[in-house]
Amino acid sequence: MEGLSLRESGLFLEHLTNEEVTPGVNKSTLFITLSAKLAPNPFKKSQFIKTEIRSGINNDGPIIERDVREYLAATYLKPLRDAEAELSAGRSSRLSQILGSNTSLAGDTGATQRIIELLTEASKEIQSDAAIQTAQDNIATLLNSLTFKANVFAPVLSLLGSKDYAEHERIRKIIRS
């Protein structure tokens, strides 16, 4: 693995996957997969989330032990969280600064319009997907079982946040004119 000392590489040795980059040239890569599933609690009439962290390109490697996970978290996850915060959406976020300074997007109303249209269509497609609707129904059922009132919660899975399509269409029309 690039940028790691021999000692650090040794910690991940049994979890590395060798990939052929070019014929005759291999590169060691660490693949990590977090699997989570809802499992019944045998002692209570409830459920819990059972998690498993494995290595391997197809989630077929050994389970990653606690000490290796802690080292990985201390070394890599903090910088990743910092990068995620830097690239999160927001008016003054780093992502907005990058996109705003990019000549292919900055001031190009056509590009902005295409992006809004793509996001709107993608969100419509996602919300109309049967699996997403089933997930929304399951989440609503679970949330509504936590309250004494009937059908209080109506979760929506959307790329567009809390605004409805009409608002996004209105914005799109403003950009067009």
Phi, psi and chi 1 to 4 in degrees:
 res  aa     phi    psi   chi1   chi2   chi3   chi4
   1 MET       -  140.9  -74.6  178.1   45.7      -
   2 GLU   -73.2  139.1  -63.0  173.0   14.1      -
   3 GLY    79.2    6.8      -      -      -      -
   4 LEU  -110.5  145.2  -65.3 -179.5      -      -
   5 SER   -73.2  170.2   68.7      -      -      -
   6 LEU   -60.5  -39.9  -74.6  175.3      -      -
   7 ARG   -62.7  -45.5 -177.9 -177.8  176.7  -73.5
   8 GLU   -64.7  -41.8  -69.2  169.9  -32.8      -
   9 SER   -62.0  -35.2  -64.1      -      -      -
  10 GLY   -62.6  -33.4      -      -      -      -
  11 LEU   -62.7  -33.9  -73.5  170.4      -      -
  12 PHE  -101.1    2.2  -60.2  112.5      -      -
  13 LEU   -49.5  -50.6 -175.3   61.4      -      -
  14 GLU   -73.8   -8.4   67.9 -180.0  -56.9      -
  15 HIS  -103.2   -3.3  -57.9  -71.6      -      -
  16 LEU   -80.8  146.3  -63.9  176.4      -      -
  17 THR  -114.4  130.3  -59.7      -      -      -
  18 ASN   -88.9  123.2  -72.8  -41.9      -      -
  19 GLU  -114.5  141.3  -68.4 -173.5  -58.8      -
  20 GLU   -86.1  110.9 -170.5  170.9   22.0      -
  21 VAL   -76.2  -52.4  179.4      -      -      -
  22 THR  -134.2  163.0   56.8      -      -      -
  23 PRO   -52.9  120.1  -26.4   34.0      -      -
  24 GLY    87.6   -6.0      -      -      -      -
  25 VAL  -117.4  116.4  178.1      -      -      -
  26 ASN  -105.8  152.2  -70.1  -27.0      -      -
  27 LYS  -133.3  132.5  179.3  179.2  178.2 -178.5
  28 SER   -82.7  130.9  -65.5      -      -      -
  29 THR  -131.6  141.1  -53.3      -      -      -
  30 LEU  -101.1  112.9  177.7   63.5      -      -
  31 PHE  -102.8  132.0  -69.7   96.3      -      -
  32 ILE  -127.4  132.0  -60.7  172.0      -      -
  33 THR  -126.7  127.7  -55.0      -      -      -
  34 LEU  -100.7  119.1  169.1   66.5      -      -
  35 SER  -107.8  134.4  -58.7      -      -      -
  36 ALA  -134.9  137.3      -      -      -      -
  37 LYS  -144.5  153.6   65.0  179.7  179.2  178.8
  38 LEU   -81.5  123.1 -149.5   51.3      -      -
  39 ALA  -124.9  145.9      -      -      -      -
  40 PRO   -72.1  141.1   23.2  -28.6      -      -
  41 ASN   -84.6  119.3 -174.5  -24.1      -      -
  42 PRO   -68.7  -16.6   22.3  -29.2      -      -
  43 PHE  -100.7  -14.4  -55.8  108.5      -      -
  44 LYS  -134.4  165.2  -61.9  178.6 -177.6  177.3
  45 LYS   -89.7   60.7  -68.9 -176.2  178.8  179.9
  46 SER  -145.6 -178.4   65.0      -      -      -
  47 GLN  -127.3  161.6  -63.3  176.1  -31.2      -
  48 PHE  -141.0  164.1   69.1   98.4      -      -
  49 ILE   -94.2  117.9  -61.4  172.4      -      -
  50 LYS   -96.7  124.0 -178.1  179.0  179.1 -178.2
  51 THR  -116.0  153.0   60.2      -      -      -
  52 GLU  -146.7  131.4 -175.5  176.3   79.6      -
  53 ILE  -114.1  118.0  -58.8  173.0      -      -
  54 ARG  -124.3  160.1  -72.4 -170.3  167.6  -86.5
  55 SER  -104.7  175.8   60.1      -      -      -
  56 GLY   105.9  146.5      -      -      -      -
  57 ILE   -63.0  -31.3 -165.8  166.2      -      -
  58 ASN  -113.7   27.4  -63.2  -43.5      -      -
  59 ASN    60.7   30.9 -166.7   25.1      -      -
  60 ASP  -111.0    8.3   55.4   -1.0      -      -
  61 GLY   -87.1 -176.8      -      -      -      -
  62 PRO   -70.5  158.8   21.8  -28.5      -      -
  63 ILE   -65.6  138.4  -67.2  175.5      -      -
  64 ILE   -83.7  121.6  -62.2  178.8      -      -
  65 GLU   -70.4  162.8  -55.1   83.9   13.1      -
  66 ARG   -58.0  -45.5 -178.7  179.5 -163.8   90.0
  67 ASP   -64.8  -36.7   56.9  -26.3      -      -
  68 VAL   -69.2  -40.8  174.8      -      -      -
  69 ARG   -61.7  -42.7  -72.7 -166.4  -40.6 -103.4
  70 GLU   -64.3  -42.0  -73.3  176.6    3.2      -
  71 TYR   -63.8  -43.8  179.7   79.6      -      -
  72 LEU   -61.2  -44.3 -174.0   64.8      -      -
  73 ALA   -63.6  -44.5      -      -      -      -
  74 ALA   -67.3  -35.8      -      -      -      -
  75 THR   -84.0  -40.8  -53.2      -      -      -
  76 TYR  -114.2  -36.7  -63.5  101.7      -      -
  77 LEU   -69.0  -36.8  -66.3 -176.0      -      -
  78 LYS   -60.3  -49.4  175.9   78.1  167.6   91.4
  79 PRO   -61.4  -34.7  -24.1   32.5      -      -
  80 LEU   -67.2  -40.1  -74.1  174.4      -      -
  81 ARG   -64.4  -39.8  -82.9 -167.2  -63.5  -93.0
  82 ASP   -62.6  -42.2  -68.3  -13.0      -      -
  83 ALA   -65.8  -39.4      -      -      -      -
  84 GLU   -62.7  -42.2 -178.9 -176.8   16.0      -
  85 ALA   -64.6  -38.3      -      -      -      -
  86 GLU   -65.0  -34.5  -76.9  -76.0  -43.7      -
  87 LEU   -99.5   10.1  -66.0  176.1      -      -
  88 SER   -72.4  160.1   64.2      -      -      -
  89 ALA   -71.9  151.6      -      -      -      -
  90 GLY   156.4  155.3      -      -      -      -
  91 ARG   -59.8  -40.6 -174.8  173.7 -147.4  153.9
  92 SER  -109.0   19.7   61.3      -      -      -
  93 SER   -71.9  163.4   71.2      -      -      -
  94 ARG   -62.7  -37.3 -178.3   69.0 -177.5  131.2
  95 LEU   -60.8  -43.8  179.3   59.8      -      -
  96 SER   -62.8  -38.5  -66.3      -      -      -
  97 GLN   -65.2  -42.1  -67.0  170.2    6.5      -
  98 ILE   -65.1  -48.1  -69.0  168.4      -      -
  99 LEU   -66.0  -37.6  -67.3  175.5      -      -
 100 GLY   -68.0  -29.8      -      -      -      -
 101 SER   -88.3  -12.2   67.6      -      -      -
 102 ASN   -73.2  123.6 -173.3  -26.4      -      -
 103 THR   -65.4  -21.8   56.2      -      -      -
 104 SER   -77.8  -13.5   65.9      -      -      -
 105 LEU  -118.4  -36.5  -66.6  176.5      -      -
 106 ALA   -62.8  117.1      -      -      -      -
 107 GLY    76.1    0.6      -      -      -      -
 108 ASP   -91.9   96.7 -175.3  -11.9      -      -
 109 THR   -65.3  -30.1   56.7      -      -      -
 110 GLY   -63.6  -44.7      -      -      -      -
 111 ALA   -66.1  -42.2      -      -      -      -
 112 THR   -62.0  -42.9  -55.6      -      -      -
 113 GLN   -61.8  -45.9  177.2 -177.3  -21.4      -
 114 ARG   -60.6  -40.8  -77.4 -167.6  -46.4  -82.9
 115 ILE   -65.2  -44.5  -69.0  169.0      -      -
 116 ILE   -62.4  -42.6  -70.6  173.4      -      -
 117 GLU   -64.0  -43.3  -71.9  173.0   -3.1      -
 118 LEU   -61.9  -45.4  -73.6  170.2      -      -
 119 LEU   -65.1  -40.5  -73.7  172.4      -      -
 120 THR   -63.6  -46.9  -57.5      -      -      -
 121 GLU   -65.2  -42.6  -72.3  -55.0  -47.8      -
 122 ALA   -61.7  -41.9      -      -      -      -
 123 SER   -65.4  -40.9 -171.3      -      -      -
 124 LYS   -60.8  -44.9  -75.8  179.4 -175.7  177.2
 125 GLU   -63.4  -42.3  -70.8  -67.9  -38.5      -
 126 ILE   -63.6  -46.4  -72.4  169.7      -      -
 127 GLN   -67.8  -25.6  -73.7 -175.6  -36.6      -
 128 SER   -89.3   -6.9   65.8      -      -      -
 129 ASP   -66.1  135.6 -176.0   77.6      -      -
 130 ALA   -61.3  -39.9      -      -      -      -
 131 ALA   -65.5  -39.7      -      -      -      -
 132 ILE   -67.4  -42.1  -64.7  -63.4      -      -
 133 GLN   -63.1  -39.9  -70.5  177.0  -10.7      -
 134 THR   -63.4  -43.8  -59.1      -      -      -
 135 ALA   -61.9  -43.1      -      -      -      -
 136 GLN   -61.2  -43.0  -76.6 -179.9  177.4      -
 137 ASP   -63.1  -42.8  -67.5  -16.0      -      -
 138 ASN   -63.7  -41.4  -69.0  -17.9      -      -
 139 ILE   -65.0  -43.0  -68.2  168.3      -      -
 140 ALA   -61.9  -43.4      -      -      -      -
 141 THR   -61.1  -46.0  -59.0      -      -      -
 142 LEU   -62.6  -47.0 -178.6   62.6      -      -
 143 LEU   -64.8  -41.8  -70.1  173.4      -      -
 144 ASN   -70.2  -21.5  -73.1  -41.4      -      -
 145 SER   -74.2  -13.0   71.5      -      -      -
 146 LEU   -88.9   -6.3  -60.1  174.3      -      -
 147 THR  -123.5  161.3 -177.3      -      -      -
 148 PHE   -89.3  -10.2  -66.1  110.5      -      -
 149 LYS   -89.7  153.8  -62.7  178.8 -178.6  177.1
 150 ALA   -87.5  132.0      -      -      -      -
 151 ASN    47.4   54.1  -62.9  -31.9      -      -
 152 VAL   -79.1  -37.8  174.5      -      -      -
 153 PHE  -101.8  136.9  -61.4  104.5      -      -
 154 ALA  -136.0   80.5      -      -      -      -
 155 PRO   -66.5  149.6   24.1  -31.4      -      -
 156 VAL  -132.2  127.4  174.9      -      -      -
 157 LEU   -96.4  116.7  -58.8  175.3      -      -
 158 SER  -147.8  147.5  171.6      -      -      -
 159 LEU   -78.7  -18.7  -66.0  176.2      -      -
 160 LEU   -97.2    4.2  -57.9  175.9      -      -
 161 GLY    77.9 -147.0      -      -      -      -
 162 SER   -86.1  -10.7   61.2      -      -      -
 163 LYS   -75.8  145.2  -68.3 -176.2 -178.9  177.4
 164 ASP   -88.1  172.5   62.9    3.0      -      -
 165 TYR   -61.1  -37.0  -66.6  121.5      -      -
 166 ALA   -57.7  -41.4      -      -      -      -
 167 GLU   -65.7  -42.6  177.1   65.4   13.3      -
 168 HIS   -67.5  -37.7  -70.7  -74.3      -      -
 169 GLU   -63.7  -40.7  -70.2  -65.2  -39.1      -
 170 ARG   -60.9  -44.4 -173.1 -177.6   71.1   74.7
 171 ILE   -63.3  -42.5  -67.4  170.0      -      -
 172 ARG   -61.9  -39.7 -167.9  170.9   60.9  141.8
 173 LYS   -66.7  -37.1  -73.2  176.4 -176.3  173.0
 174 ILE   -63.3  -42.5  -68.9  170.8      -      -
 175 ILE   -65.0  -38.1  -69.8  171.8      -      -
 176 ARG   -64.4  -35.0  -81.1 -171.9  177.4  163.2
 177 SER   -87.2      -   50.2      -      -      -
